[in-house]
């Protein structure tokens, strides 16, 4: 488990562990299994890559990664999205299947898509900066965002001549649900509109706030003004597997989520104290099939 919530930058050396890449990893928990696709599934030969985009990066740079470099990152900073020192496959998954962290769900990719690294940088046009600013503050690697996905798809289509189609499937995930004894309203407190949020509370997806676990402090994540949907999105990132909010609970709350460490060194979260639990489910998750791709055109 991560003991500190990442900022707008994510170290994809940890993300891509879930993708089963030997040299790069992101989440250190359960890897997402490959979707179970029927052998006689006959996908329609069509291009799901967008041919016209309302949104696109103003400037795109895609260059081969530096030989011998062991550093990698993916994230948003200022007016740019960057995926540095990463296989292009990681950027493709972010563009089309952001809730997936398994390379098994990208089919038809030539070997260089995973074996070669690239430095990808997309700069946002000034007219798109207001929308981009909101995305930058709440970006979560595992939560789809129309703006970023559209821009990435447009860049890949233009620079790599990418053509793809999808095969619907399912993958293991979790549902965040109310426990059998109901919610613990003593520990799950409704947030007040005018309450003061600690300055070290980080912004998370869907406008939630979270204070990460700090060295020497109580082993708990503390949330402020956080909805159950925001909590589920944050758990998806922390767990490395998709979590859906099925609590049926509206509103925003303040609460702490304790983390326990067992004798074998593994971690678990005390959902029961809040009256919540994670229930294993199957979640929709497409396999993305590459029909055509070329190495990025020179800048």
C-alpha atoms as a printed R data frame, in Angstrom:
    type eleno elety resid chain resno       x       y       z
1   ATOM     1    CA   UNK     A     1   0.000   0.000   0.000
2   ATOM     2    CA   UNK     A     2   1.051   3.526  -0.520
3   ATOM     3    CA   UNK     A     3   1.729   5.352   2.710
4   ATOM     4    CA   UNK     A     4   1.538   8.729   1.084
5   ATOM     5    CA   UNK     A     5  -0.930   9.915  -1.504
6   ATOM     6    CA   UNK     A     6   0.897  11.009  -4.669
7   ATOM     7    CA   UNK     A     7   0.544  14.560  -5.886
8   ATOM     8    CA   UNK     A     8  -0.230  15.414  -9.486
9   ATOM     9    CA   UNK     A     9   2.769  13.296 -10.510
10  ATOM    10    CA   UNK     A    10   2.608   9.512 -10.318
11  ATOM    11    CA   UNK     A    11   5.694   7.309 -10.373
12  ATOM    12    CA   UNK     A    12   4.728   4.876 -13.127
13  ATOM    13    CA   UNK     A    13   7.432   2.513 -11.972
14  ATOM    14    CA   UNK     A    14   4.736   1.502  -9.496
15  ATOM    15    CA   UNK     A    15   1.731   1.850 -11.785
16  ATOM    16    CA   UNK     A    16   3.044  -0.603 -14.309
17  ATOM    17    CA   UNK     A    17   3.613  -3.404 -11.838
18  ATOM    18    CA   UNK     A    18  -0.108  -4.009 -12.278
19  ATOM    19    CA   UNK     A    19   0.585  -4.117 -16.003
20  ATOM    20    CA   UNK     A    20   3.057  -6.961 -15.374
21  ATOM    21    CA   UNK     A    21   5.997  -5.046 -16.822
22  ATOM    22    CA   UNK     A    22   9.119  -6.427 -15.207
23  ATOM    23    CA   UNK     A    23  11.121  -3.205 -15.244
24  ATOM    24    CA   UNK     A    24   8.432  -0.664 -14.284
25  ATOM    25    CA   UNK     A    25   5.712  -0.737 -11.635
26  ATOM    26    CA   UNK     A    26   2.634   1.613  -9.813
27  ATOM    27    CA   UNK     A    27   0.414  -0.291  -7.449
28  ATOM    28    CA   UNK     A    28   1.824  -2.894  -5.055
29  ATOM    29    CA   UNK     A    29  -1.405  -4.777  -4.493
30  ATOM    30    CA   UNK     A    30  -3.721  -7.022  -6.544
31  ATOM    31    CA   UNK     A    31  -3.068  -7.066 -10.292
32  ATOM    32    CA   UNK     A    32  -6.132  -6.798 -12.498
33  ATOM    33    CA   UNK     A    33  -6.904 -10.016 -14.324
34  ATOM    34    CA   UNK     A    34  -7.414 -10.174 -18.057
35  ATOM    35    CA   UNK     A    35 -11.001  -9.834 -19.277
36  ATOM    36    CA   UNK     A    36 -12.681 -13.122 -20.131
37  ATOM    37    CA   UNK     A    37 -13.391 -12.829 -23.856
38  ATOM    38    CA   UNK     A    38 -15.414 -15.466 -25.665
39  ATOM    39    CA   UNK     A    39 -13.231 -17.111 -28.376
40  ATOM    40    CA   UNK     A    40 -15.889 -16.593 -31.021
41  ATOM    41    CA   UNK     A    41 -16.290 -12.897 -30.275
42  ATOM    42    CA   UNK     A    42 -16.032 -11.240 -33.683
43  ATOM    43    CA   UNK     A    43 -15.322  -7.541 -33.244
44  ATOM    44    CA   UNK     A    44 -16.596  -5.151 -35.843
45  ATOM    45    CA   UNK     A    45 -13.707  -3.809 -37.910
46  ATOM    46    CA   UNK     A    46 -14.128  -0.149 -37.150
47  ATOM    47    CA   UNK     A    47 -11.953   2.626 -35.849
48  ATOM    48    CA   UNK     A    48 -12.891   3.786 -32.364
49  ATOM    49    CA   UNK     A    49 -10.189   6.436 -32.533
50  ATOM    50    CA   UNK     A    50 -11.905   9.833 -32.822
51  ATOM    51    CA   UNK     A    51 -11.719  11.390 -36.276
52  ATOM    52    CA   UNK     A    52 -12.806  14.836 -35.113
53  ATOM    53    CA   UNK     A    53 -12.029  16.349 -31.726
54  ATOM    54    CA   UNK     A    54 -13.359  19.393 -29.969
55  ATOM    55    CA   UNK     A    55 -10.269  19.229 -27.758
56  ATOM    56    CA   UNK     A    56  -6.635  18.692 -28.683
57  ATOM    57    CA   UNK     A    57  -3.228  19.586 -27.293
58  ATOM    58    CA   UNK     A    58  -1.832  22.794 -28.718
59  ATOM    59    CA   UNK     A    59   1.646  21.267 -29.021
60  ATOM    60    CA   UNK     A    60   2.640  17.589 -28.774
61  ATOM    61    CA   UNK     A    61   6.154  16.204 -28.404
62  ATOM    62    CA   UNK     A    62   6.825  12.446 -28.548
63  ATOM    63    CA   UNK     A    63  10.502  11.490 -28.488
64  ATOM    64    CA   UNK     A    64  12.387   8.270 -27.729
65  ATOM    65    CA   UNK     A    65  13.274   7.918 -24.062
66  ATOM    66    CA   UNK     A    66  16.815   8.553 -22.927
67  ATOM    67    CA   UNK     A    67  18.966   5.407 -23.259
68  ATOM    68    CA   UNK     A    68  19.825   3.898 -19.882
69  ATOM    69    CA   UNK     A    69  17.409   6.102 -17.949
70  ATOM    70    CA   UNK     A    70  15.645   4.374 -15.058
71  ATOM    71    CA   UNK     A    71  13.320   7.241 -14.096
72  ATOM    72    CA   UNK     A    72   9.703   7.387 -15.215
73  ATOM    73    CA   UNK     A    73   6.629   9.429 -14.374
74  ATOM    74    CA   UNK     A    74   3.173  10.287 -15.603
75  ATOM    75    CA   UNK     A    75   1.168  13.299 -14.521
76  ATOM    76    CA   UNK     A    76  -0.135  16.805 -14.987
77  ATOM    77    CA   UNK     A    77   1.829  19.932 -14.158
78  ATOM    78    CA   UNK     A    78   1.115  23.493 -15.196
79  ATOM    79    CA   UNK     A    79  -0.321  23.502 -18.711
80  ATOM    80    CA   UNK     A    80   1.125  20.102 -19.706
81  ATOM    81    CA   UNK     A    81   0.494  16.372 -19.504
82  ATOM    82    CA   UNK     A    82   3.679  14.312 -19.460
83  ATOM    83    CA   UNK     A    83   4.485  10.608 -19.638
84  ATOM    84    CA   UNK     A    84   8.266  10.418 -19.318
85  ATOM    85    CA   UNK     A    85  10.425   7.318 -19.766
86  ATOM    86    CA   UNK     A    86   7.408   5.070 -20.299
87  ATOM    87    CA   UNK     A    87   6.282   2.593 -22.958
88  ATOM    88    CA   UNK     A    88   3.758   4.091 -25.335
89  ATOM    89    CA   UNK     A    89   1.376   1.335 -24.219
90  ATOM    90    CA   UNK     A    90   0.987   3.101 -20.860
91  ATOM    91    CA   UNK     A    91  -0.127   6.294 -22.606
92  ATOM    92    CA   UNK     A    92  -2.516   4.352 -24.848
93  ATOM    93    CA   UNK     A    93  -4.171   2.724 -21.825
94  ATOM    94    CA   UNK     A    94  -4.477   6.129 -20.155
95  ATOM    95    CA   UNK     A    95  -6.125   7.482 -23.305
96  ATOM    96    CA   UNK     A    96  -8.678   4.700 -23.754
97  ATOM    97    CA   UNK     A    97  -8.894   2.531 -20.617
98  ATOM    98    CA   UNK     A    98  -7.808   4.700 -17.661
99  ATOM    99    CA   UNK     A    99  -9.488   2.489 -15.078
100 ATOM   100    CA   UNK     A   100  -7.421  -0.488 -16.277
101 ATOM   101    CA   UNK     A   101  -3.858  -1.182 -15.166
102 ATOM   102    CA   UNK     A   102  -3.224  -4.382 -17.119
103 ATOM   103    CA   UNK     A   103  -1.269  -4.596 -20.352
104 ATOM   104    CA   UNK     A   104  -3.236  -7.806 -21.044
105 ATOM   105    CA   UNK     A   105  -6.177  -5.602 -22.004
106 ATOM   106    CA   UNK     A   106  -4.255  -4.017 -24.856
107 ATOM   107    CA   UNK     A   107  -4.224  -6.481 -27.750
108 ATOM   108    CA   UNK     A   108  -2.539  -6.406 -31.132
109 ATOM   109    CA   UNK     A   109   0.308  -4.145 -30.030
110 ATOM   110    CA   UNK     A   110   3.673  -4.623 -31.779
111 ATOM   111    CA   UNK     A   111   6.544  -5.392 -29.418
112 ATOM   112    CA   UNK     A   112   7.988  -1.855 -29.536
113 ATOM   113    CA   UNK     A   113   4.803  -0.450 -27.922
114 ATOM   114    CA   UNK     A   114   5.899  -2.068 -24.643
115 ATOM   115    CA   UNK     A   115   9.639  -2.566 -25.126
116 ATOM   116    CA   UNK     A   116  10.622   0.968 -26.139
117 ATOM   117    CA   UNK     A   117  10.242   4.018 -23.911
118 ATOM   118    CA   UNK     A   118   9.129   7.489 -24.953
119 ATOM   119    CA   UNK     A   119   8.918  10.965 -23.493
120 ATOM   120    CA   UNK     A   120   5.415  12.273 -24.258
121 ATOM   121    CA   UNK     A   121   4.490  15.897 -23.563
122 ATOM   122    CA   UNK     A   122   1.250  17.624 -24.525
123 ATOM   123    CA   UNK     A   123   0.840  21.357 -23.996
124 ATOM   124    CA   UNK     A   124  -2.666  22.808 -23.541
125 ATOM   125    CA   UNK     A   125  -3.869  25.801 -25.563
126 ATOM   126    CA   UNK     A   126  -4.536  29.012 -23.575
127 ATOM   127    CA   UNK     A   127  -8.268  28.825 -24.382
128 ATOM   128    CA   UNK     A   128  -8.508  25.407 -22.684
129 ATOM   129    CA   UNK     A   129  -6.595  26.343 -19.533
130 ATOM   130    CA   UNK     A   130  -9.641  27.106 -17.298
131 ATOM   131    CA   UNK     A   131 -11.011  23.586 -17.801
132 ATOM   132    CA   UNK     A   132  -7.513  22.116 -17.585
133 ATOM   133    CA   UNK     A   133  -6.880  23.800 -14.244
134 ATOM   134    CA   UNK     A   134  -9.804  21.962 -12.658
135 ATOM   135    CA   UNK     A   135  -8.622  18.676 -14.168
136 ATOM   136    CA   UNK     A   136  -5.087  19.284 -12.897
137 ATOM   137    CA   UNK     A   137  -6.265  19.791  -9.323
138 ATOM   138    CA   UNK     A   138  -8.323  16.623  -9.115
139 ATOM   139    CA   UNK     A   139  -6.583  14.291 -11.559
140 ATOM   140    CA   UNK     A   140  -6.698  10.631 -10.615
141 ATOM   141    CA   UNK     A   141  -4.887   8.087 -12.766
142 ATOM   142    CA   UNK     A   142  -7.798   5.655 -12.602
143 ATOM   143    CA   UNK     A   143 -10.739   8.008 -13.127
144 ATOM   144    CA   UNK     A   144 -11.733   8.730 -16.764
145 ATOM   145    CA   UNK     A   145 -11.634  12.409 -17.693
146 ATOM   146    CA   UNK     A   146 -13.171  13.493 -20.981
147 ATOM   147    CA   UNK     A   147 -10.712  16.305 -21.572
148 ATOM   148    CA   UNK     A   148  -7.517  14.319 -21.076
149 ATOM   149    CA   UNK     A   149  -8.768  11.193 -22.853
150 ATOM   150    CA   UNK     A   150  -9.923  13.209 -25.876
151 ATOM   151    CA   UNK     A   151  -6.627  15.081 -26.129
152 ATOM   152    CA   UNK     A   152  -4.516  11.942 -25.780
153 ATOM   153    CA   UNK     A   153  -6.578  10.060 -28.351
154 ATOM   154    CA   UNK     A   154  -6.257  12.933 -30.819
155 ATOM   155    CA   UNK     A   155  -2.473  13.080 -30.340
156 ATOM   156    CA   UNK     A   156  -2.031   9.324 -30.762
157 ATOM   157    CA   UNK     A   157  -4.252   9.277 -33.833
158 ATOM   158    CA   UNK     A   158  -2.302  12.083 -35.464
159 ATOM   159    CA   UNK     A   159   1.250  11.165 -34.513
160 ATOM   160    CA   UNK     A   160   1.031   7.359 -34.484
161 ATOM   161    CA   UNK     A   161  -1.834   6.843 -36.973
162 ATOM   162    CA   UNK     A   162  -3.489   4.813 -34.231
163 ATOM   163    CA   UNK     A   163  -6.623   2.867 -35.155
164 ATOM   164    CA   UNK     A   164  -8.356   0.783 -32.474
165 ATOM   165    CA   UNK     A   165 -11.554  -1.029 -31.632
166 ATOM   166    CA   UNK     A   166 -12.937  -2.433 -28.383
167 ATOM   167    CA   UNK     A   167 -14.143  -5.851 -27.280
168 ATOM   168    CA   UNK     A   168 -16.510  -5.622 -24.276
169 ATOM   169    CA   UNK     A   169 -15.597  -7.747 -21.274
170 ATOM   170    CA   UNK     A   170 -15.375  -7.867 -17.493
171 ATOM   171    CA   UNK     A   171 -12.600  -7.810 -14.925
172 ATOM   172    CA   UNK     A   172 -12.468  -8.334 -11.129
173 ATOM   173    CA   UNK     A   173 -13.193  -5.289  -9.013
174 ATOM   174    CA   UNK     A   174 -14.889  -4.236  -5.791
175 ATOM   175    CA   UNK     A   175 -18.117  -2.528  -4.824
176 ATOM   176    CA   UNK     A   176 -18.078  -0.132  -1.894
177 ATOM   177    CA   UNK     A   177 -21.289  -0.973  -0.018
178 ATOM   178    CA   UNK     A   178 -22.935  -0.370   3.353
179 ATOM   179    CA   UNK     A   179 -22.152  -3.096   5.896
180 ATOM   180    CA   UNK     A   180 -24.801  -5.355   7.399
181 ATOM   181    CA   UNK     A   181 -25.027  -3.240  10.567
182 ATOM   182    CA   UNK     A   182 -25.425   0.057   8.708
183 ATOM   183    CA   UNK     A   183 -23.279   3.162   8.668
184 ATOM   184    CA   UNK     A   184 -21.522   4.343  11.802
185 ATOM   185    CA   UNK     A   185 -22.714   7.945  11.970
186 ATOM   186    CA   UNK     A   186 -20.462   8.633  14.943
187 ATOM   187    CA   UNK     A   187 -17.403   8.240  12.739
188 ATOM   188    CA   UNK     A   188 -18.926   9.244   9.414
189 ATOM   189    CA   UNK     A   189 -19.869  12.874   9.987
190 ATOM   190    CA   UNK     A   190 -21.650  15.061   7.481
191 ATOM   191    CA   UNK     A   191 -19.342  17.833   6.260
192 ATOM   192    CA   UNK     A   192 -20.313  21.422   7.012
193 ATOM   193    CA   UNK     A   193 -20.132  23.972   4.167
194 ATOM   194    CA   UNK     A   194 -18.120  26.463   6.228
195 ATOM   195    CA   UNK     A   195 -15.805  24.004   7.998
196 ATOM   196    CA   UNK     A   196 -12.057  24.593   8.024
197 ATOM   197    CA   UNK     A   197 -10.020  22.029   6.122
198 ATOM   198    CA   UNK     A   198  -6.402  21.449   7.232
199 ATOM   199    CA   UNK     A   199  -3.861  23.006   4.855
200 ATOM   200    CA   UNK     A   200  -2.123  19.640   4.347
201 ATOM   201    CA   UNK     A   201  -5.325  18.048   2.991
202 ATOM   202    CA   UNK     A   202  -4.681  17.076  -0.622
203 ATOM   203    CA   UNK     A   203  -7.260  17.336  -3.367
204 ATOM   204    CA   UNK     A   204  -8.496  13.995  -4.676
205 ATOM   205    CA   UNK     A   205 -10.892  12.967  -7.418
206 ATOM   206    CA   UNK     A   206 -14.454  14.311  -7.437
207 ATOM   207    CA   UNK     A   207 -13.555  17.279  -5.213
208 ATOM   208    CA   UNK     A   208 -12.725  15.325  -2.077
209 ATOM   209    CA   UNK     A   209  -9.895  16.169   0.331
210 ATOM   210    CA   UNK     A   210  -7.530  13.764   2.068
211 ATOM   211    CA   UNK     A   211  -4.720  14.078   4.601
212 ATOM   212    CA   UNK     A   212  -2.254  11.235   3.884
213 ATOM   213    CA   UNK     A   213  -0.602   9.024   6.456
214 ATOM   214    CA   UNK     A   214   2.367  10.868   7.881
215 ATOM   215    CA   UNK     A   215   5.440   9.337   9.550
216 ATOM   216    CA   UNK     A   216   4.951   8.971  13.285
217 ATOM   217    CA   UNK     A   217   1.229   9.776  13.117
218 ATOM   218    CA   UNK     A   218  -1.810   7.535  13.448
219 ATOM   219    CA   UNK     A   219  -1.946   5.083  10.498
220 ATOM   220    CA   UNK     A   220  -5.092   6.551   8.968
221 ATOM   221    CA   UNK     A   221  -6.179   8.498   5.925
222 ATOM   222    CA   UNK     A   222  -8.331  11.443   6.998
223 ATOM   223    CA   UNK     A   223 -10.960  12.647   4.540
224 ATOM   224    CA   UNK     A   224 -12.820  15.966   4.456
225 ATOM   225    CA   UNK     A   225 -15.837  16.915   2.347
226 ATOM   226    CA   UNK     A   226 -15.563  13.576   0.599
227 ATOM   227    CA   UNK     A   227 -18.459  11.746  -1.051
228 ATOM   228    CA   UNK     A   228 -18.687   7.965  -1.230
229 ATOM   229    CA   UNK     A   229 -18.016   8.234  -4.985
230 ATOM   230    CA   UNK     A   230 -14.856  10.235  -4.262
231 ATOM   231    CA   UNK     A   231 -13.758   7.659  -1.681
232 ATOM   232    CA   UNK     A   232 -14.314   4.832  -4.183
233 ATOM   233    CA   UNK     A   233 -12.245   6.671  -6.799
234 ATOM   234    CA   UNK     A   234  -9.448   7.236  -4.299
235 ATOM   235    CA   UNK     A   235  -9.525   3.584  -3.244
236 ATOM   236    CA   UNK     A   236  -9.239   2.566  -6.901
237 ATOM   237    CA   UNK     A   237  -5.981   4.443  -7.050
238 ATOM   238    CA   UNK     A   238  -4.664   3.149  -3.723
239 ATOM   239    CA   UNK     A   239  -5.716  -0.458  -4.284
240 ATOM   240    CA   UNK     A   240  -4.732  -0.684  -7.950
241 ATOM   241    CA   UNK     A   241  -8.085  -2.257  -8.826
242 ATOM   242    CA   UNK     A   242 -11.388  -0.643  -9.779
243 ATOM   243    CA   UNK     A   243 -13.741   0.212  -6.907
244 ATOM   244    CA   UNK     A   244 -17.323   1.314  -7.614
245 ATOM   245    CA   UNK     A   245 -19.531   3.268  -5.219
246 ATOM   246    CA   UNK     A   246 -22.688   1.243  -4.597
247 ATOM   247    CA   UNK     A   247 -23.531   2.635  -1.176
248 ATOM   248    CA   UNK     A   248 -26.443   4.724  -2.408
249 ATOM   249    CA   UNK     A   249 -25.273   7.397   0.047
250 ATOM   250    CA   UNK     A   250 -25.355  11.018  -1.133
251 ATOM   251    CA   UNK     A   251 -23.627  14.008   0.426
252 ATOM   252    CA   UNK     A   252 -20.088  14.725   1.599
253 ATOM   253    CA   UNK     A   253 -18.524  13.559   4.858
254 ATOM   254    CA   UNK     A   254 -15.555  13.874   7.199
255 ATOM   255    CA   UNK     A   255 -14.038  10.606   8.413
256 ATOM   256    CA   UNK     A   256 -10.835   8.649   9.002
257 ATOM   257    CA   UNK     A   257  -9.967   5.318   7.428
258 ATOM   258    CA   UNK     A   258  -7.599   3.287   9.587
259 ATOM   259    CA   UNK     A   259  -4.942   1.062   8.067
260 ATOM   260    CA   UNK     A   260  -3.908  -2.133   9.815
261 ATOM   261    CA   UNK     A   261  -0.758  -4.134   9.243
262 ATOM   262    CA   UNK     A   262  -0.870  -7.882   9.780
263 ATOM   263    CA   UNK     A   263   1.948 -10.092  11.040
264 ATOM   264    CA   UNK     A   264   2.898 -11.050   7.480
265 ATOM   265    CA   UNK     A   265   3.430  -7.391   6.555
266 ATOM   266    CA   UNK     A   266   0.306  -6.982   4.444
267 ATOM   267    CA   UNK     A   267  -2.105  -4.076   4.925
268 ATOM   268    CA   UNK     A   268  -5.876  -3.802   5.207
269 ATOM   269    CA   UNK     A   269  -8.303  -0.933   5.707
270 ATOM   270    CA   UNK     A   270 -10.823  -0.828   8.559
271 ATOM   271    CA   UNK     A   271 -14.006  -0.207   6.562
272 ATOM   272    CA   UNK     A   272 -16.079  -1.957   9.231
273 ATOM   273    CA   UNK     A   273 -15.470   0.891  11.693
274 ATOM   274    CA   UNK     A   274 -17.306   3.201   9.269
275 ATOM   275    CA   UNK     A   275 -20.068   0.708   8.548
276 ATOM   276    CA   UNK     A   276 -18.723   0.053   5.050
277 ATOM   277    CA   UNK     A   277 -17.214  -2.920   3.275
278 ATOM   278    CA   UNK     A   278 -15.662  -3.895  -0.052
279 ATOM   279    CA   UNK     A   279 -17.532  -6.585  -1.897
280 ATOM   280    CA   UNK     A   280 -15.886  -8.481  -4.804
281 ATOM   281    CA   UNK     A   281 -17.709  -7.925  -8.101
282 ATOM   282    CA   UNK     A   282 -17.144  -8.055 -11.843
283 ATOM   283    CA   UNK     A   283 -16.877  -4.647 -13.473
284 ATOM   284    CA   UNK     A   284 -17.165  -3.804 -17.175
285 ATOM   285    CA   UNK     A   285 -13.737  -3.492 -18.736
286 ATOM   286    CA   UNK     A   286 -13.071  -3.512 -22.465
287 ATOM   287    CA   UNK     A   287 -10.108  -5.037 -24.215
288 ATOM   288    CA   UNK     A   288  -8.606  -2.496 -26.607
289 ATOM   289    CA   UNK     A   289  -7.455  -3.967 -29.926
290 ATOM   290    CA   UNK     A   290  -4.897  -2.104 -32.010
291 ATOM   291    CA   UNK     A   291  -5.746  -2.386 -35.703
292 ATOM   292    CA   UNK     A   292  -2.943  -0.086 -36.839
293 ATOM   293    CA   UNK     A   293  -0.143   1.899 -35.217
294 ATOM   294    CA   UNK     A   294   3.085   3.466 -36.421
295 ATOM   295    CA   UNK     A   295   6.076   4.709 -34.495
296 ATOM   296    CA   UNK     A   296   5.539   8.357 -33.539
297 ATOM   297    CA   UNK     A   297   6.343  10.750 -36.343
298 ATOM   298    CA   UNK     A   298   9.369  13.012 -35.743
299 ATOM   299    CA   UNK     A   299   8.701  16.390 -34.128
